[in-house]
Amino acid sequence: MKPPDKLRLPLPRTPVLDWSSFSNKERPSQVHSIGDLSHTVFTTSGRAAIYQALLQLRLEPESLVLAPSYHCPTMIAPVILAGLKIGYFGIRADGLPNLNTVDALTASRAKAIIVPHYFGLARSLLEVRQWCDEHRIALIEDCAHCYFGSAGERPVGTWGDFATASLSKFFPVPEGGVLASAGNTVKALSLSQPSFKAQLKGYVDVLELATRHGRFSGINRALSGFFRLKNSFARGRANHSDTNAPAVDDDMMPSCDMGRIVQAPLSIALSLESILPRGRIIARRRQNFALYARHFAPMREVKGLFPWTDESAVPYVFPLWVEEADRIYQELRSQGMPVFRWDRIWPGTPQMTDDLGPSWSHHVLQFLCHQDLSEADITATAVATLTLLANPQVPVTAIAQ
Ligand SMILES: Cc1ncc(COP(=O)(O)O)c(C=O)c1O
């Protein structure tokens, strides 16, 4: 396998608007989406949707909310900001909660539980739903990784009392989330409207990102010139934090960028979510996921996290368990490959027996497979990974250039 010659690094870590985003060529059979649920409200992000879901539950201050030990900090920050107490459960090898890690006293005190469908490979929450009903615990089904598809016997998002989702992981939008419910009315959220300047910036940001990745053939050069000029006038750069950046310190809350959780989302996000055809998004993600699976299949040193056979899934990432994860992850990141790891765990997350969370936080690399990564991008990322795994002496710069 040889990496392609022209690779525009760093590869995009989120979907990017492209002429082909508007293409209607791919028409897969009807796939359920979170937006199809009977009650939906848009927010600025998945984390804002979790925050708003907690407010909908009208819990007493300091009520206990359970979350997984394997998490992105943006799943925990909303709980703290809502004035609630966080507790943890462990995870099993299939990514579902290990409910045996919740002792009887904790189960009797908990008022809500946040359960994610990791990687967009959603599973049945039948057992979790029954456990919640038995203990009178509200279930927040975190669908940040799976905007589309089904979770076992039911469509995604319909197991939870509330479901939350993230638009920016599936659409080429600068922000966006959804709070939804199949059975509960979502009470009106009190959200402040973004200013005209912020709205305008949203449109410009989408175009600028697309231009940076060379996505508007024909007018890319003209747009690049415009953005160069614009940026030479800009005095400072917005301080956007990357919540998937490698661990640096324990000060989680500032890096979770919670500033816009009580604002309404930008109109660019809502417009693109509603007008862009979904067929390409769904088909390209499946193709990219399958391509990673083919590249990684022959290696004995690495393994897909769990065998995945549900072809109706619309994945977010390809999860790969890697023994020598630190070196591989750092090298891939430094090269600009679209991979991340959830190694920033909220301080105070306990060690639990029969919990795979800590092992996944260290060993699981999440390879993005979004629709705006090409086959060549996926192959280059896989080849870089496999070469690093096969030869610890080879610096990654020699691989992908
Ligand atoms: C499982 C999960 N839930 C919630 C979130 C928060 O979503 P957003 O980035 O849209 O705020 C993330 C973000 O990475 C996530 O991975």
The ligand as a Gaussian input file, in Angstrom:
#p B3LYP/6-31G(d) Opt

LIG

0 1
 C      -20.560000      11.106000      23.334000
 C      -20.547000      12.610000      23.271000
 N      -21.563000      13.284000      23.827000
 C      -21.631000      14.622000      23.767000
 C      -20.649000      15.358000      23.138000
 C      -20.763000      16.851000      23.031000
 O      -21.109000      17.189000      21.701000
 P      -20.736000      18.629000      21.111000
 O      -19.289000      18.602000      20.734000
 O      -21.636000      18.823000      19.936000
 O      -20.999000      19.584000      22.192000
 C      -19.554000      14.713000      22.573000
 C      -18.483000      15.486000      21.934000
 O      -17.466000      14.997000      21.495000
 C      -19.509000      13.294000      22.620000
 O      -18.495000      12.631000      22.058000

